Amino acid sequence: MSYARRLYPHQFYALHKEPLLEHLDIELTERCNNACIHCCINQSEHDPELTAREMKTSFVKDLLQQAADLGAISVRFTGGEPLLRGDLKELYLFARRLGLQVTLFTNARLITPELAQLLERIPPRQPVEVSVYGMHPESYDSVAACRGAFKEFRRGVDLLLRHNIRFTVKQSLLPPNRGERYEFEAWAATLPEMKQLPGYAMNFELRGRRDNPVKNRVIESFRLSPDETVAMLKVRPEYVKEMRQFCAGFMGPPGDRLFSCGAGKGVTIDAYGRAQMCMGLRHPDYVYDLHNTAEAETAGISPLKFVLTQVFPQWSELKATNPEYLRRCAQCFLKGLCEQCPARSWQDYGTLDTPVEYLCRVAHAQARYLGLLAESENAWEVKDWRERVARFSSGKLILDTETIIAPI
């Protein structure tokens, strides 16, 4: 099926109206050449069944065209490890010819001289984002659960540097690499694109497919405690300033609406062509198979537009029914600090509206450090939250610097 074609559709939208879709996320595969001990999505690199189920090249290209027609200016290719796709270069070139900026999430192990030359000749217009799992073979290979992974990672990074490809680095903070944090930050500071401290994953998500209870228990064991989380956050020079700005606009009880987080404003497409409201929400009742085009054809619009205008808006109106959620989360003003959402509830409990206790404790620890809560208070019981947020945003609240442990 074909849809209206334009060379750079987002330029038309910029001149005439707001784009319906600004950014598209595509998981090209769930397979990965790492088997990372903490990963919430990865599948075996050589799984023939999953490979056969993945979106075909022509299907991905059509999705990219649909996104561009809706005004999108950027796409993110992620996974799994997207470089495992044999058509990655073809898809990359197609996206760039549409005028889309491309963000590539990768572990860099499969960066080849040919790919580096391509990225140098036709820049992605966004930095490549490289996940780093350790500064030495022992730590990196232990996290990746793959012997020789570190050597390939360094070779890939060296190719990016040699060809002047813009890239940033980030790390998952795990037992094998925790002792290397300062070494990692010192190395990251030498990279041209790193203008501030690298980001860390530390409050890890569980398996979005709910397919491995044993691994979920392992992942849970890697999560930093609430105090450790705050200790990591507070060493960032910009943390308090950013939180003052953020809290000024994004704090307050969400009420009983489940999707108060912005999910559904964009689209994530999984490796098999199903549209999700966000990256983490893989509940089978709330994904839409884009291969099924009958409803979109009846409406006379593309499948992506149908999802954005008719499917996601209905799901966005879902209300919580869990009494504990309604008592706590619906009344809690820490919305801007807490990662509680339907996706995290699904991952941890298999529902959309069960409070995730771990996330609640992390949010309360941050609020106490920032001076928004006293030690004994629960945020859902606070009545004067507007005044507290206003004082914090204006810099008039004193931070609770005494109760937080030193950085790990």
C-alpha positions in Angstrom: 0.0 0.0 0.0 1.3 3.5 -0.8 0.7 6.8 1.0 1.4 10.4 0.1 5.1 10.9 -0.7 7.1 14.0 0.0 10.9 14.5 -0.1 11.1 16.1 3.4 7.6 16.0 4.9 8.7 17.4 8.3 9.7 20.7 6.5 6.1 21.0 5.2 4.7 20.5 8.7 7.2 23.0 10.1 5.9 25.6 7.7 2.2 24.9 8.0 1.2 23.0 11.2 2.4 21.1 14.2 3.6 17.6 13.2 1.4 14.7 14.4 4.6 12.7 15.1 7.9 14.3 15.9 10.0 11.2 16.7 9.8 7.4 16.1 11.4 4.6 18.1 12.0 1.3 16.3 13.4 -1.8 18.0 14.9 -3.5 15.0 15.5 -6.7 16.9 15.4 -8.1 20.4 18.4 -10.3 19.7 21.8 -9.2 21.0 25.4 -10.3 20.8 25.6 -9.6 24.5 23.7 -11.6 27.1 23.9 -8.8 29.8 23.0 -9.9 33.3 20.6 -7.0 33.8 18.9 -6.6 30.4 15.1 -6.3 30.3 14.7 -7.3 26.6 17.7 -9.2 25.1 17.2 -12.5 23.3 19.7 -14.9 21.8 21.8 -13.6 18.9 21.2 -16.7 16.9 17.6 -17.5 17.5 16.2 -18.5 14.1 12.5 -18.3 15.1 12.9 -14.7 16.4 14.9 -13.7 13.3 12.1 -15.0 11.0 9.5 -13.1 13.0 11.3 -9.7 12.8 10.0 -6.9 10.5 11.0 -7.2 6.9 13.1 -4.5 5.3 10.3 -3.2 3.1 8.0 -3.0 6.2 10.4 -0.9 8.2 10.9 1.4 5.2 7.2 1.9 4.9 7.0 2.8 8.6 9.8 5.3 8.2 8.0 6.8 5.2 4.7 7.0 7.2 6.5 8.7 10.1 8.1 11.3 7.7 4.7 11.9 6.2 3.4 12.7 9.6 6.1 15.3 10.2 8.7 13.3 12.1 12.2 14.7 12.1 14.0 11.9 13.9 14.1 8.1 14.4 15.9 6.0 16.9 17.1 2.5 16.0 17.5 0.3 19.1 17.2 -3.3 20.2 18.5 -5.7 21.3 21.6 -4.8 19.2 20.3 -3.1 16.0 23.6 -3.8 14.2 22.7 -7.5 14.1 20.3 -6.6 11.3 21.8 -7.3 7.9 19.8 -4.5 6.4 20.9 -1.9 9.0 22.9 0.2 6.4 20.0 0.1 4.0 17.5 1.2 6.6 19.9 3.9 7.8 20.4 5.3 4.3 16.6 5.2 3.6 15.9 7.2 6.8 18.6 9.8 6.0 17.3 10.2 2.5 13.9 11.0 4.0 15.6 13.8 5.9 15.3 12.0 9.3 17.9 12.4 11.9 19.0 9.0 13.2 19.9 8.0 16.7 21.6 4.7 16.9 21.7 2.7 20.2 24.5 0.2 20.2 27.2 -1.6 22.2 29.6 -0.8 19.4 30.9 -4.3 19.1 29.7 -4.6 15.5 31.0 -1.3 14.3 33.0 -2.1 11.2 35.3 0.1 9.1 32.7 0.1 6.4 29.9 1.2 8.8 32.2 3.9 10.3 33.0 5.2 6.8 29.3 5.3 6.0 28.5 7.3 9.2 31.4 9.7 8.4 30.2 10.2 4.8 26.5 10.6 5.7 26.4 11.7 9.4 23.3 10.6 11.4 22.8 14.2 12.6 22.5 12.8 16.2 25.2 11.3 18.3 25.5 7.5 18.4 24.7 6.3 21.9 27.1 3.6 23.1 26.4 1.5 26.2 29.6 0.7 28.2 29.6 -2.2 30.6 33.1 -2.0 32.0 36.5 -0.4 31.6 38.4 -3.7 31.5 37.9 -7.2 30.0 37.1 -8.8 33.3 34.3 -6.4 34.3 32.9 -5.8 30.8 32.8 -9.5 29.8 31.3 -10.3 33.2 28.4 -7.9 32.6 27.9 -8.8 29.0 28.2 -12.5 29.8 30.3 -12.9 26.7 34.0 -13.6 26.5 35.9 -11.2 24.2 33.1 -8.6 24.2 35.3 -5.9 25.7 37.9 -6.2 22.9 35.3 -5.8 20.2 33.7 -2.9 22.1 37.0 -1.0 22.2 37.7 -1.7 18.6 34.2 -0.2 17.7 34.8 2.9 19.8 38.2 3.4 18.3 36.6 3.3 14.8 34.1 5.9 15.8 36.9 8.1 17.1 39.1 7.6 14.1 36.3 8.6 11.7 35.1 11.6 13.8 31.7 10.1 14.4 29.8 12.0 17.2 28.9 9.6 20.0 28.1 9.6 23.7 28.5 6.9 26.3 26.4 5.7 29.2 26.7 2.9 31.7 24.7 0.4 33.7 26.0 0.4 37.3 26.4 -3.2 38.3 28.5 -5.2 40.8 31.3 -6.1 38.3 31.9 -2.4 37.2 30.9 -0.3 40.3 34.5 0.1 41.4 35.4 1.6 38.0 33.0 4.5 38.1 35.6 7.2 38.5 37.8 5.6 35.8 34.8 5.5 33.5 33.9 9.1 34.1 37.6 10.2 33.6 37.7 8.3 30.3 34.3 9.7 29.2 35.5 13.2 29.8 38.2 12.7 27.1 35.5 12.0 24.5 34.7 15.0 22.2 30.9 14.8 22.6 30.8 14.3 26.4 30.1 17.7 27.9 28.8 16.5 31.2 28.9 13.4 33.4 27.6 10.3 31.7 24.2 8.9 32.6 23.8 5.7 34.6 21.1 3.0 34.6 20.7 1.9 38.3 17.0 1.3 39.0 16.7 -1.5 36.4 13.5 -2.4 34.6 12.3 -6.0 34.7 11.7 -8.2 31.7 9.0 -6.4 29.6 7.7 -9.6 28.2 7.4 -11.1 31.7 9.2 -14.2 30.2 11.9 -15.0 32.7 11.0 -14.9 36.5 14.4 -16.2 37.4 16.2 -13.4 35.6 13.8 -10.9 37.0 14.9 -11.8 40.5 18.5 -11.4 39.4 17.7 -8.0 37.9 16.0 -6.9 41.1 19.1 -7.7 43.1 21.1 -5.3 41.0 18.9 -2.3 41.7 20.5 0.4 43.9 18.8 1.1 47.2 16.9 4.4 47.5 19.7 6.0 49.5 22.3 4.8 47.0 20.3 6.2 44.1 20.1 9.6 45.7 23.9 9.5 46.5 24.5 8.9 42.8 22.2 11.7 41.7 23.4 14.4 44.1 27.0 14.3 42.9 25.9 15.6 39.5 26.4 19.4 39.7 23.2 20.1 37.7 20.9 17.8 39.7 19.3 20.2 42.1 19.1 23.0 39.5 17.4 20.6 37.0 15.0 19.3 39.7 14.0 22.9 40.6 13.1 23.6 37.0 11.4 20.3 36.6 9.4 20.4 39.7 8.1 23.9 38.9 6.2 22.4 36.0 5.6 18.7 36.6 4.7 18.0 40.2 1.2 17.2 41.4 -1.1 14.3 42.0 -2.0 12.5 38.7 -5.5 11.4 39.8 -6.9 8.1 38.6 -5.7 8.5 34.9 -3.1 5.8 34.3 -1.3 7.5 31.5 -0.4 10.9 32.9 3.2 10.5 31.7 2.9 11.4 28.1 2.8 7.9 26.8 1.0 7.7 23.4 2.2 11.0 22.2 4.9 9.2 20.3 5.2 5.6 19.0 7.6 2.8 19.8 7.5 -0.1 17.3 8.8 -3.5 18.6 10.9 -5.9 16.5 7.7 -7.6 15.2 5.9 -4.6 13.9 3.6 -3.9 16.9 3.1 -0.3 18.0 3.5 0.5 21.7 2.6 3.6 23.7 6.1 3.6 25.2 9.2 1.5 25.2 8.5 -0.4 28.3 4.8 -1.2 28.0 4.5 -4.7 26.3 1.1 -5.7 27.8 -0.5 -7.8 25.0 -3.8 -5.9 25.3 -2.1 -2.6 24.7 0.0 -3.1 21.6 -1.3 -2.7 18.0 -0.1 -4.9 15.2 0.7 -2.6 12.3 0.6 -5.5 9.9 -3.2 -5.4 10.3 -4.1 -2.5 8.0 -7.8 -3.1 7.5 -8.9 -0.5 10.1 -6.5 2.1 8.8 -7.5 1.4 5.2 -11.2 1.8 6.1 -10.4 5.2 7.7 -8.3 6.2 4.6 -5.2 6.9 6.6 -1.8 5.2 7.2 -1.5 2.6 10.0 0.8 4.9 12.1 -1.7 7.8 11.8 -4.5 5.4 12.8 -2.6 4.3 15.9 -1.8 7.9 16.9 -5.2 9.4 16.3 -7.7 6.5 17.1 -6.0 3.8 19.1 -3.6 5.5 21.5 -6.1 8.3 22.5 -8.6 5.6 23.7 -6.0 3.8 25.7 -4.7 7.1 27.2 -8.1 7.5 28.9 -7.7 4.3 31.0 -8.5 4.8 34.7 -6.9 3.0 37.6 -9.1 0.7 39.7 -6.7 -0.8 42.2 -7.7 0.6 45.6 -4.1 0.9 46.8 -3.1 2.9 43.7 -6.1 5.2 44.2 -5.2 5.7 47.8 -1.5 6.4 47.2 -0.3 7.0 43.7 -3.4 9.0 42.5 -3.0 11.3 45.5 0.8 11.6 45.5 2.4 14.9 44.4 5.8 13.3 43.6 4.7 12.5 40.0 7.8 14.4 38.7 10.1 12.3 40.8 8.5 8.9 40.7 8.9 6.5 37.8 5.7 4.7 38.7 3.8 4.1 35.4 1.7 1.4 33.8 4.8 0.0 32.1 6.7 -0.5 35.4 3.6 -1.9 37.1 3.2 -4.4 34.2 6.9 -5.4 34.4 6.9 -5.9 38.2 3.4 -7.2 38.9 1.6 -8.0 35.6 -1.0 -5.2 36.1 -1.2 -1.6 35.0 -2.1 -0.1 38.3 -0.2 -1.7 41.1 2.1 0.6 43.0 5.7 -0.4 42.5 7.1 -0.3 46.1 10.7 0.1 45.0 10.0 3.1 42.9 7.9 4.6 45.7 10.8 4.3 48.1 13.3 5.9 45.6 11.0 8.8 44.9 10.5 9.4 48.7 14.3 9.3 49.3 14.8 12.0 46.6 12.0 14.1 48.0 13.5 14.0 51.5 16.9 14.9 50.2 15.4 17.9 48.3 13.6 19.0 51.4 10.1 18.3 50.0 9.3 15.7 52.7 10.1 15.1 56.3 11.5 11.7 57.3 8.1 10.4 58.6 5.9 11.8 55.9 4.1 10.0 53.0 3.8 12.2 50.0 0.2 11.2 49.3 -0.8 12.6 52.7 0.7 16.0 52.2 -1.8 18.8 51.8 0.4 21.8 51.3 2.4 20.3 48.4 1.9 23.3 46.2 3.6 25.6 48.7 6.5 23.2 49.2 7.1 22.8 45.5 7.0 26.6 45.1 9.5 27.1 47.9 11.8 24.4 46.5 11.6 25.8 42.9 12.5 29.2 44.2 15.5 27.9 46.1 14.0 28.6 49.6 13.9 25.0 50.9 17.0 23.6 52.6 18.3 20.3 51.3 18.5 17.4 53.6 22.2 16.7 53.2 22.7 14.8 56.4 20.7 11.6 55.9 22.1 10.5 52.5 25.1 8.1 52.3 28.2 9.0 50.4 28.4 8.2 46.7 29.1 4.6 45.9 
